[in-house]
Amino acid sequence: GYWQQDVHYKMKAKLDDKTNIVDASEELTYWNNSPDELSFVYFHLYSNAQVKDSYLANMYKNNKIDVHFGKYQQQGLGTAVSTITAEGSELKTELDNTILKVYLPHTLNTGKSITFKINFKTYFDNGSIRNRMKLINSFGYKQYDLVHWYPRISVYDRKFGWDTEQHMDHEFYGDFGSYEVELTFPNNIYCPL
């Protein structure tokens, strides 16, 4: 009775070290190996946990932890999806902080796949909620730690169904998959992946 969804990411991204913004496109092919028909999927936008008025920021404040935000985080900018399409159609979405619900153009049956095309930007900042993805200025050089900087499809499994938990500083849960990633960086930065 075991099954696991298959995912294949193909991404192209460019990091602008003057603005600290990653401008990217993502093509994600998602295979439904479950016995269920799916009419929507969910994506995690983990960087949205770092912004002002996020659930995580409010949890810190309610626990009397001092939180400060950078200029993008003040504006609510973590990962911003500008378009998401499949089969040539723009898809309806609903955003709830770090979770993006995406309605499919038709039911995705067992054994079938769908390919999403996503354009997005991820904003690096220097607020106090770093959440593993961070920008550090060190000796006049910038260091970018890239962790889950892209829209990542949520796990759909037999035990829990969709993983729609908001990111609240806990471990990540994701499908195994394959990745083709093309990153363009300036030649004067350090970026461990």
C-alpha positions in Angstrom: 0.0 0.0 0.0 3.0 2.3 0.0 3.3 5.1 -2.6 5.1 8.3 -3.0 4.6 11.2 -5.4 7.3 12.0 -8.0 8.6 15.5 -8.5 11.1 17.0 -11.0 12.2 20.6 -10.6 13.9 22.5 -13.4 14.9 26.0 -12.3 16.7 29.0 -13.7 17.6 31.8 -11.3 19.6 35.0 -11.2 20.8 36.6 -8.0 21.2 40.4 -8.1 23.7 41.3 -5.4 22.8 45.0 -5.5 19.1 44.4 -4.7 19.5 41.0 -2.9 16.7 39.6 -5.0 16.6 36.2 -6.7 14.5 36.4 -10.0 13.6 32.9 -11.1 11.5 30.6 -13.2 10.6 27.1 -12.1 9.2 24.2 -14.1 7.9 21.5 -11.9 6.5 18.1 -13.2 4.5 16.4 -10.6 3.3 12.8 -10.9 0.3 11.6 -8.9 1.2 8.1 -7.7 -1.5 8.1 -5.0 -4.8 6.3 -5.4 -6.6 9.6 -5.1 -7.8 12.1 -7.7 -6.4 15.6 -7.0 -8.1 18.8 -7.8 -5.6 21.1 -6.1 -2.0 21.1 -4.8 -0.2 23.1 -2.2 3.2 24.8 -2.2 5.5 25.9 0.6 6.8 29.4 0.4 9.2 29.1 3.4 10.7 32.6 3.1 7.4 34.1 3.9 7.9 33.0 7.5 10.5 35.7 7.9 8.3 38.7 7.0 6.5 41.2 9.3 3.1 39.9 10.5 3.9 36.3 9.5 2.6 33.6 11.9 6.2 32.9 13.0 7.0 36.6 13.6 3.8 36.9 15.7 4.7 33.7 17.6 8.1 35.3 18.5 6.4 38.6 19.5 3.9 36.8 21.7 6.7 35.0 23.4 8.4 38.3 24.1 11.3 37.7 21.7 12.6 40.9 20.1 12.1 40.8 16.3 13.3 43.2 13.8 12.8 43.2 10.0 14.8 44.3 7.0 13.3 46.6 4.3 11.8 43.8 2.2 10.5 41.9 5.3 8.8 45.1 6.4 6.9 45.1 3.1 5.9 41.5 3.5 8.3 40.3 0.8 9.7 36.8 1.2 8.9 34.7 -1.9 6.5 36.3 -4.3 4.9 34.2 -7.0 4.0 36.4 -10.0 2.5 33.7 -12.2 1.8 30.0 -12.1 0.4 28.2 -15.1 -0.2 24.6 -16.3 -1.3 23.5 -19.7 -1.2 27.1 -20.9 -3.7 28.4 -18.3 -3.0 30.7 -15.4 -4.1 28.9 -12.2 -6.2 30.2 -9.4 -4.3 30.4 -6.1 -4.9 31.2 -2.4 -2.0 32.4 -0.3 -2.0 31.9 3.5 1.4 33.1 4.7 3.8 30.2 3.9 1.2 28.0 2.2 0.0 28.5 -1.4 -3.0 26.5 -2.5 -3.1 26.1 -6.3 -6.3 24.9 -8.1 -5.6 22.5 -11.0 -7.1 23.1 -14.5 -8.6 19.6 -14.3 -8.5 16.6 -11.9 -5.1 14.9 -11.8 -5.9 11.2 -11.9 -3.8 8.4 -10.5 -0.7 7.7 -12.7 -0.9 11.1 -14.5 1.4 14.1 -14.3 1.1 17.8 -14.6 3.7 20.4 -15.3 3.6 23.8 -13.5 5.5 26.9 -14.8 6.2 29.4 -12.1 7.8 32.8 -12.1 8.8 34.2 -8.8 11.2 36.4 -6.8 12.7 35.7 -3.4 13.9 38.6 -1.4 17.0 38.3 0.9 17.1 40.5 4.0 18.8 40.9 7.2 16.1 40.7 9.8 16.3 38.7 13.0 14.2 35.8 11.8 16.7 34.1 9.5 15.2 30.6 9.3 18.3 29.0 7.7 18.1 31.3 4.6 20.1 34.3 5.3 22.3 37.1 4.0 25.5 37.9 5.9 27.8 40.8 5.3 31.3 39.7 6.2 34.5 41.8 5.7 32.9 43.7 2.9 31.5 40.7 1.1 28.1 39.2 1.0 27.3 35.6 1.8 24.0 34.1 0.7 22.7 30.9 2.3 20.1 29.5 -0.1 17.7 27.1 1.6 14.2 26.5 0.2 14.3 29.8 -1.7 11.8 28.4 -4.3 8.2 27.4 -4.3 8.3 23.8 -3.1 5.4 21.5 -3.6 3.9 20.1 -0.4 4.0 16.4 0.4 0.9 14.4 -0.2 1.1 11.1 1.6 -1.1 8.2 2.8 -0.8 9.1 6.5 -1.6 12.8 6.6 -2.8 13.8 3.1 -1.5 17.2 2.3 1.2 18.7 4.5 -0.2 22.2 5.0 1.5 23.2 8.2 2.8 26.8 8.3 6.5 27.0 8.6 7.2 27.8 12.3 10.9 27.1 12.7 10.5 23.4 12.4 12.2 20.8 10.2 11.3 20.6 6.5 9.3 17.7 5.1 9.5 17.1 1.4 9.3 14.5 -1.4 12.4 13.0 -2.9 12.8 14.2 -6.4 15.2 15.4 -9.1 16.5 18.9 -9.6 18.0 20.7 -12.6 19.1 24.1 -11.3 20.9 26.8 -13.3 22.1 29.7 -11.0 23.6 32.9 -12.2 25.6 34.8 -9.5 27.9 37.8 -9.5 31.6 36.7 -9.4 32.3 38.4 -6.1 30.0 36.5 -3.6 30.1 33.3 -1.6 27.1 31.1 -1.8 27.1 27.7 -0.1 24.3 25.5 -1.3 
